[in-house]
């Protein structure tokens, strides 16, 4: 699966800013967007996992694009 060019350009506007990535299965990961690729693989720094059990610090993470459901600016 590859993502279309306008989507990738829009995501580029959020580099080095906090984003919330919702994964399939309902888990959310919040962190600073460092980089991404055409498959929507994402690297976040200072990441935190947000789930029903609470929040857990993760640090630097790589998220596989096929697990991503939604990406939005973090509040």
C-alpha atoms as a printed R data frame, in Angstrom:
   type eleno elety resid chain resno      x      y      z
1  ATOM     1    CA   UNK     A     1  0.000  0.000  0.000
2  ATOM     2    CA   UNK     A     2  1.349  3.417 -0.920
3  ATOM     3    CA   UNK     A     3 -0.155  6.767  0.011
4  ATOM     4    CA   UNK     A     4 -0.968  9.446 -2.590
5  ATOM     5    CA   UNK     A     5  1.279 12.494 -2.995
6  ATOM     6    CA   UNK     A     6 -1.103 15.205 -1.608
7  ATOM     7    CA   UNK     A     7 -1.473 13.205  1.614
8  ATOM     8    CA   UNK     A     8  2.299 12.922  1.988
9  ATOM     9    CA   UNK     A     9  2.751 16.670  1.374
10 ATOM    10    CA   UNK     A    10  0.130 17.471  4.004
11 ATOM    11    CA   UNK     A    11  1.831 15.168  6.501
12 ATOM    12    CA   UNK     A    12  5.099 17.002  5.807
13 ATOM    13    CA   UNK     A    13  3.593 20.141  7.342
14 ATOM    14    CA   UNK     A    14  3.577 18.350 10.719
15 ATOM    15    CA   UNK     A    15  7.273 17.404 10.846
16 ATOM    16    CA   UNK     A    16  8.794 18.199 14.257
17 ATOM    17    CA   UNK     A    17  5.351 18.867 15.768
18 ATOM    18    CA   UNK     A    18  3.265 16.697 18.132
19 ATOM    19    CA   UNK     A    19  0.857 14.284 16.456
20 ATOM    20    CA   UNK     A    20 -1.531 11.597 17.646
21 ATOM    21    CA   UNK     A    21 -1.446  8.336 15.714
22 ATOM    22    CA   UNK     A    22 -4.418  6.025 16.226
23 ATOM    23    CA   UNK     A    23 -3.624  2.405 15.467
24 ATOM    24    CA   UNK     A    24 -5.878 -0.420 14.409
25 ATOM    25    CA   UNK     A    25 -7.088 -1.964 17.628
26 ATOM    26    CA   UNK     A    26 -7.724  1.347 19.366
27 ATOM    27    CA   UNK     A    27 -4.314  2.193 20.840
28 ATOM    28    CA   UNK     A    28 -3.056  5.750 20.362
29 ATOM    29    CA   UNK     A    29  0.546  6.925 20.272
30 ATOM    30    CA   UNK     A    30  1.364 10.584 20.799
31 ATOM    31    CA   UNK     A    31  4.771 12.030 19.952
32 ATOM    32    CA   UNK     A    32  6.783 14.406 17.791
33 ATOM    33    CA   UNK     A    33  6.743 13.430 14.093
34 ATOM    34    CA   UNK     A    34 10.353 12.987 12.973
35 ATOM    35    CA   UNK     A    35  9.958 11.304  9.583
36 ATOM    36    CA   UNK     A    36  7.686  9.131  7.427
37 ATOM    37    CA   UNK     A    37  7.717  7.380  4.064
38 ATOM    38    CA   UNK     A    38  5.375  6.586  1.184
39 ATOM    39    CA   UNK     A    39  4.077  3.496  3.029
40 ATOM    40    CA   UNK     A    40  3.120  5.667  6.022
41 ATOM    41    CA   UNK     A    41  5.814  4.130  8.224
42 ATOM    42    CA   UNK     A    42  6.285  6.783 10.901
43 ATOM    43    CA   UNK     A    43  9.034  7.660 13.389
44 ATOM    44    CA   UNK     A    44  7.985  9.540 16.539
45 ATOM    45    CA   UNK     A    45 10.251 10.898 19.264
46 ATOM    46    CA   UNK     A    46  9.199 11.393 22.909
47 ATOM    47    CA   UNK     A    47  6.330  8.995 22.223
48 ATOM    48    CA   UNK     A    48  3.688  7.915 24.721
49 ATOM    49    CA   UNK     A    49  1.242  5.051 24.315
50 ATOM    50    CA   UNK     A    50 -2.304  6.032 25.237
51 ATOM    51    CA   UNK     A    51 -4.710  3.181 25.984
52 ATOM    52    CA   UNK     A    52 -7.560  2.264 28.316
53 ATOM    53    CA   UNK     A    53 -4.960  1.113 30.858
54 ATOM    54    CA   UNK     A    54 -3.353  4.578 30.954
55 ATOM    55    CA   UNK     A    55 -0.261  6.237 29.510
56 ATOM    56    CA   UNK     A    56  3.167  4.642 29.040
57 ATOM    57    CA   UNK     A    57  6.352  6.416 27.916
58 ATOM    58    CA   UNK     A    58  7.985  4.796 24.878
59 ATOM    59    CA   UNK     A    59 10.668  7.244 23.710
60 ATOM    60    CA   UNK     A    60 11.695  6.875 20.044
61 ATOM    61    CA   UNK     A    61  9.376  4.559 18.094
62 ATOM    62    CA   UNK     A    62  8.865  3.283 14.562
63 ATOM    63    CA   UNK     A    63  5.242  2.628 13.623
64 ATOM    64    CA   UNK     A    64  4.542  0.398 10.630
65 ATOM    65    CA   UNK     A    65  2.252  2.063  8.130
66 ATOM    66    CA   UNK     A    66 -0.096 -0.906  7.842
67 ATOM    67    CA   UNK     A    67 -1.103 -0.462 11.511
68 ATOM    68    CA   UNK     A    68 -2.007  3.240 11.185
69 ATOM    69    CA   UNK     A    69 -5.714  4.138 11.153
70 ATOM    70    CA   UNK     A    70 -5.600  7.938 11.705
71 ATOM    71    CA   UNK     A    71 -2.990 10.689 12.124
72 ATOM    72    CA   UNK     A    72 -3.960 14.058 13.587
73 ATOM    73    CA   UNK     A    73 -2.282 17.042 15.257
74 ATOM    74    CA   UNK     A    74 -1.956 16.460 19.003
75 ATOM    75    CA   UNK     A    75 -3.545 18.900 21.423
